[in-house]
Amino acid sequence: VRFGNTIARQAAAAGKGVMLHLPMQTISGRFPGPGTITTAMPDEAIRSMVAGDLAELPQAQGVNNHEGSLATQDRRVMGDVIGVLAQDGRWFIDSRTSSASVGEAVARAHGVPTAGRNVFLDNVDQEAAVEAQLRAAAALARETGSAIAIGHPRPATLEAVRTLGPQFIASGVELTLAGALVH
């Protein structure tokens, strides 16, 4: 992200959480963005890229994968990614873009606090659809004690959160940062 460091500094100064959204290789071949971690990369290149990204965003308390179904299924690749997080004392949120992801298991094996996404908020970029996903996340949180919902800074997503957030809080659902739910 071109303005990532500036945004991260402003977010941290405002008391908001900062998480590195790490692009990782997809099964479909879709390009997730610059700096993509791929299964063809040697170990040192993966570790160097993750460490470099974190150096550019020192405010990041943790990492989650952007896309990455192919990469998150690869134990070697995830070992390299998680190894950097273990050294830096950061956590990992698995976006669970694949049911075969080994991200959480590798994180646990390295002693890295971890959790996984329960609900995608904005696969359909319409406010009503996002609101439905937010309600599903809130219902899951009520049922199980917590839920991690992942969305993007899109107008429909932001408006849905603005609309439903106060209702959820009033009903006893606490909105918190994903990093608070890792273990």
N, C-alpha and C positions, 0 to 999 in steps of 0.2 A: 504494500500500500504506500502510495507516494507520500502521504501525510501521516503515516502511521505513528512515527515518533512524536510528532506534535500532538496528535489526538491522544496518544497514550499519556503524555505528560499532563495534558489538560484534564484527562479523566482521573488520573492519580491525584492531582491537586484538588479535584472536586470530591475526593473520597470514593470514587467509583472503582470497580474492579477492572483489571486489564488482563486479557488472556490472548496469547498468540494463537491465531487461527492458521495452522500450518498446512499449506497445500500439499497433497499427497496423491500419488498415481492412482488413477481410476481403472476399473475393469473395462469400461466402455471405450477408453482411449480419449475421452473428453479431457481437455487441458484445463486443470484447475487454477492455473496462474503461474506467474513468475516464482522461481524458487521452489518448484515442485520436487518433493522427495520421491525418487523412483526406485524400483527394485533392481535396476541395472547399475545403480550407483555403488561404488565401493564403500566399505564401512567408514573410512576416514572422511570421505566426501559428505556422507550423511551427517556424521557427528559435527563436522565443521560447519555445514549449512545450518543445522539447528542451533549450534552455539553462536554463530554469527547473527542469526535472526534474533536470538534472545539478547545478544549484546546491543542490537539496534533498538530493542524494546525492553530495557532493563526493568521497567515497571511491571512487566508481565509476571504474574504469580504462578501461572500455569499455561498449559498448551492443550488445544484440542485439534483434531484433524479436520481439515477442509477437504471434502470428498474423500478419496484415498482407499476405496475398497480393496484394490489390489495390494497396495502398500501395507494396509493394516492387517492383511491376512499373512504377511510374511514375518516370521519370528525374528529373522536376522535384522531386517529393516527396523522393526519395532524395538528390538534390543538396542540398536544404535540410538534411536530417538529417545527412548526411555532412559538409557544410560546417561545421556546429557542431563536430563531432568533430575535424575538421582544425584548427580554431582552438584547440581545447583539448588537442590531442595525445593523443586517445583512439583506440581501435580499434573495429572493427565486426565482429561475428559474425553472419552471415546464417543465420537459422534455416531458410532454404530451404523455406518453406511453399508456395512455387510454383516450378516449374521455369523460369518466365519472370521470376524475380526479377533485377533489375539491381543489387541491393545491393552485391555484391562488385565488380562492374565499375565502379560509380560510386565506391566507396571507393578502388580502385586508381587511378582517374583523378585523384582528389584527393590521392593520396599517403598515404591513411589505411591503416594496417595492417589486414588483413582475413583472414577464413577463413570457411568455411561448415560447417554441421552435416552430419554424415555419418549419424548414427543418432538417432532419437527413442527414448528409453528407455521411456516410460510412456504411450503411446497406449492401451494396455490396462493398467489399474490393478490388476494382480495380480503378486505377487512372482515367480512362475514366468515370466511373460511379460517382466517387466523383466530378470530374470536372462538370459533368452534374448537380449534386445537388448544387454545388457552383453557377453555372449559374442561377439555379432556385431561389436560395436565393438572388442573386444580382437583378434579375428581380423583385422579390417581394419587395425588398428594394426600388427600383426605383419607383415602383407603389404605395407603401403605406408609404414610408418614413423610414422604418426600417424592419429588419428581423433578427431573431436569428437562427443561424445554429449550430448544435451540432455535433461534430465528436470526434474521438479518436486519440491518438498519434500513428497512424499506418503509415508505410512508404508511402502507396498510398495516404493517406489523407494529410500528410505533403508535399509530392511532388506536389499534385494538388494545394494546397494553395500557395506554392512557385511559381508555374507556373502562376496561374491566379491572384494572389494577386496584382502584379504590374499593370496588365491590368485593373483590377477593379478600382484601385486608379487613374490610368490615365484617366479612363472614368467618374470619379466623384463619385464612390462608396467608401465611407469611411469604412475602416475596424476598428472595435472597439471592446472592451470587452463587453460581454453580460451584465455585471453589469451596464454599461452606459445606457442600454436600459430599466432598471426597473423603474417603477413609481407606 
